[in-house]
Amino acid sequence: MRLLYGLKKWPELRAGCVATIGNFDGVHRGHQALLAGLRKEADLLRLPMLVFLFEPQPSEYFNTSKAPARLSSLREKIRALEQCGVEYVYCLKFDKHIASMSALEFAERFLFRTLGVRHVTVGNDFRFGSDRLGDVALLRTLGQKYECHVHSFSEFTIAEERVSSTQVRLALHLGKLDRAAQLLGRTYHMCGRVIPGKGLARLWGVPTANLALHRVTLPMTGVFCVQVNRLGKPKLAGVANMGCRPTVDGRKNVLEIHLFDFDESIYGEWLQVSFVQKLRDEMKFPSVEDLVAQIHEDIKKAKAIMT
């Protein structure tokens, strides 16, 4: 997998590429089905496979505070795309200039002149360019000019229900982790580096690994049974709280994980935290003593489930 930026020409793409464009937030089973078809096309044409992404996602640029909760960070997204056989990700900074660019100029400049796209697959409802005036019909017209085949992907369904990032967010918000896993094709997880905390949990006898969450809005909050992957090391079970910790802080979102029967220093390590089952909602307790008592109860319940 290689991450590409800018407007230069890449020797690896001199013959062109097959591509798709979109948010791919969560890389759910609908995305996976689209990418599987694109992989076949890339093999048939003997061209590299590329995914075109924006950072930030357009909805985050236009209305940061009200944008849908992000399912995956850029790093998580790239890893998931690589597992789907994607060879290149072209990441374009979404800013005022890109937001005001016409659909015609955008497609010609980036898809055809910069990337040399020879086949592009997009969803039936795909829109792009200023005021979202570009669509599949425009791409097909331009495809004739630039010798590019344009394919529209029909929606992917499970039990006659369309799979979408919105449905994944809803399942997570409702605490339906099994449903989210069904839509994603895997257990929902987040990744991050362990950062120093205030040390309160250690004083309470329940040390935690704290992960910064670089998201304006969380897809879910609460207390969860989790499985934690460390690079090149055995998996660990634990219990995690994700949210703003209203009893002791209430200002900054954080993911705190208490690992069972574990007392190593892992500051700076990169962890993948998979959410197995929700135990309860996050809540504000009358006192710290009440909070600590509940934490120990959460650990007891989580251990019964995970061990």
N, C-alpha and C positions, 0 to 999 in steps of 0.2 A: 504494500500500500504506500502511495506517495501523495502528499498533500501539496497542492499547487496554489499559488497566489499570483496576482498581477496580470499584465497584458502581454508578456513576452511570449515568444514562440518556443515550444518545447520539442526537442528532437524526437522524443518518444512518441509524439503525436503528429509527426510530419505526414503520415498517411491518413490521419484523421482518427476518429474514435466513435464508439457508440455511447450514448449518454442519456441521462434522465436528469430532471431538475425538480427541486422541491425542498420542503423542510425535513422530511424523513424523521420527524420527531418520534423517538421510541423505536424506530425501525421494526414495526409490528408485522404481523403475518401478511397483511395486504402489501406493505412495502416489499417484504421478502418474495412474494409471488411476482410482483413487477420485476424485481431484480433478477429472479430466476429466468424469466423470459428474456431479459436484456442480456444475461450471461450467454444464453443460447445464441442470440443474434451476434454477439461479439465473437463467439467461437466460429460461427458460420462465415462471418466476414473477415475473420482473422485480424480483428482490430481490438485495441484496448478498451476496457469498460470504465466509464467515468460517471461520477455523480456530482452534480452542480448544486452547491449549497450556498446559503447566505448566512453571515454572522454580522450583527444579530439577526434573528429571524424577523421578517418584515413586521409581524404583529408586535414584536417587542420594540421595534424602532418607532412605530407610529403611536403606540400607547403603552409605555413600559409598565405602568402600575396596573393596567387592566388586561394585559396580554394573558393568554391561557398559560396555566402552569406548565413549565417546561419538563418534559419527561426525561430528556437525556442532554447532558452537556455535549459540547463539540467532541471532546475526547471519547466519551462513551459512544457517541454516534459513529465516529470514525471506526472504532473497534468493531461495532456491530456490522457496519458496512463491509469491512474487510472480511468478516466471517461469511458474508454473502457473495464473495468472489469479486468484489469491486477492487480495481487496481489503482484508480486515481480518484481523488476527491479535489474538485476545484472549488475553493472557498473564496467568495467575493464579499467584501465589506459592504453591507447595506447602509447607505448614507443618503444625504439629501440629493446628491448628484444622481445616484442610481434610482432613487424613488421618483425623481422627476423625468427620467429618461423614457422616451416613447417605446412602445413594444417593438416597433420596427427597428429602431436604432439599437435597442438592447439585443435583439436576436441576431442581427447582422454583425454587431461588434463582437459579442462574446461567444455565441454558439458557433457561428460560421467562420468568422475571420480569425478569432483567437484560438478556438479549440478545434476547428475543422470537423464539426460533427457530421457524420455520414448517416447515422440512424439515431433518432431520438424517440423515446417512449415517455409519455406524460399521461396523467389521469384525464378522464373525460371532461372534468370540470376545471382543468388547469387554466389559470389566468396569470398574466404577467404584464409588466410595463406600467407606465403612468396611468392612474385611474383604472388599472386592471383591464385595459382595453384589448390586450393581446389574448388570443385563444388558440385552440387547436387548428381552426380554419386558417388563421394567419400563418401559423407554422407550416401548414401544408402548402400554402402558396409560396412561401419563401423556400420550402424544401425543393420545389421544382426548379427554382433559380440556382440553388446551391447544391443540387444533386444529393439531397438528404431525404431519406425515407422517414415519414412521421407516423408513429403508431400511437393510438389512444388506448389506454389500458382500462378495461371494464372493472368496476368495483369488485373487491374480494369480499365474500360473505361467509359467515359461519351460522348455520341454522337459519338461513335467510336474513341474517342481520349483517349490515355493512360493517366491516372492520375499519376503524379509524382511530386516530390519535385522540379524538374527542371521547370515544367510547372507552378507551384505556384510562383516560383521566377520570371519567365518571366512576369506573370500577374502583380505581384507587381511592377516590374521594369517599366512596361508600364503604371502604374497607374490604371490598370483595377481591382479595388477592388472587384467589383461584381463577376468577373470571378474567382479571387482568393478565394472568399467566397464559390463559387460553388464547387471548387476543394477541399477545406478544409472541407466543411460541416459546416462552422461557419465563422463569421467575423474575419479577421486576427487581432491579438492583440499581444502586447508585455507587459511584466511585469517588474517592477523594483521598487526600493526604492527611495523616494524623497531625493535628496541631495542638499546642499546649492549651490547657483550659485553666480554670481558676483553682482546680484541685479540691473543690468541695466534695465531689463524689468519693474521692479517696479518703477524706476525713470521715465520711459516713460509712466507710467500710465496703464501698462498692466502686472501685476505680473504673474509670471509663476512658475509652479512646474517642477523642472528639474530631469530627470531620467538618470542615467548613463547607457550607452549601452555597455555591455561587448561583443562586436562583432568587429572583425577586419574589416569586410566589411558589410555594411548595405544592406538589400534586397531592400530598396527603400529610397528615400529622397524626401523632399518637404514639403508642407503645407497641412494639412488634417483637416477635421471635425472629431472629436473623441467623443467617449463615454467612461467615466472613471468609473471603479468600485473600491470602497473602501471597505475594509473588514467590513462587517456588517453594512454598511451605504448606503444611497440612491445613485443611479447612478447620475453622473453629465455629462453635455455636455460641449464641449469646442472646441478650435482650437489648433492645435499642429504643431510645426516645428520640423522636424527630419533631421539632417545633421550636417555640420561642422560650420554653421553660418559664411559664408565667409565675410560678411560686418564687423563683430566685432571681429572675432576670426580666424576661418578657419583652426584650427589644430585638434580639438578633436570632435568626433561625440557625439551628445547629443540629447535627446528628451525633448523639452520644451512644456509644456501644459498650455495654458491660459484657466482657467475654468470660465464660464459665471456666473456673479453675485455671486462670491464666494471670500471671503477674510479671510479664516482661515489659521493658520499655520499648515502645514501637513508634516513638515520635519520628515524624518524617516518612514513615512507611506509606505506601500506596495500598489502599484496601478496596475491595469490591464487597459491598454489603447487599446481600440478597434478602428480601423481605418474605418470610415464610407464612406468617399468620399474624393478624392483628389481635392484640390482647384488650386494648381499651383506648379511649380517646385521651388526648392530653387535657389536663385540667389544672386549675389553680387550687391548692390546698390551703386550709386555714393557717397551717404552721409548717415549718420545716420538719418538725417531728412527725407530723402526719404524712408528709411527702416521703420521708425516709422509710416509714412503716410500709407505705404502699409500694415503694421500690423493692423492698425485700419480698413482698407478696408477689410482685410481678416476676421476680427472679425465680421464685418457687414454681409458679405456673409455667414459665417458659422452659425451665429445666424438665418439667414433667412432659412437655410436648417435644422438646428437642433431643432428649437423651433417653 
